[in-house]
Amino acid sequence: MIRMCMETGTKQFGMCVGNELKGFSDYGCMLEVRDVKFFPDGRSVVDTVGKRRFKVLHHGRRDGYNTANIEYLVDKKVNRFNLFVFLLGLIVPINMSQHELN
């Protein structure tokens, strides 16, 4: 699979967490290959970086590989104030529960 994505020039492939029922999960990330080293015994070391998250619309298989039709997810932009309020909401309950234990 890695050799195929390198030879076609896309240098990208999708990665999902495994799922026993479906084969793989309904969400994943497109990875871009930064470097790859192939070894004579068929193994390889692949250096990738995550690029875009996606939702799986349809699971499939082709040539022994899991395949999928996907839809890219669009992140909502969060301004700094809203981010601060969100993070504060995560911290305050932790501090209060520690205080209640004393």
C-alpha positions, 0 to 999 in steps of 0.5 A: 500500500505504501509503495502504491501511494508513493508510486502514484504521487499522492504520498497520502493514505488514510488511517483509522482505528481498527474495529472488530465488527466493521474492520475499521472505525467511522473516523480517521485521518489522512496521512502524508508520507514525509519519508519511507525506507523499504527493506529487502524483507518487505518491511518498511519504516514510514514517517508521516504527518496527519493532514485532514480528519475524515468521516467514513461514508462507506467501508470496502475492500480492494486487492486485500486492502480496506478502502473507504469513501470518505468526507472531510471534516471541517473544523470550527474556528474557536476564538481565544476567549471561547477557548479560554472559557472551555479550558477553564471549565475543564480545570475548575471542576478538578480543583473543586473536587480536590478541595472537597476531598480535604 
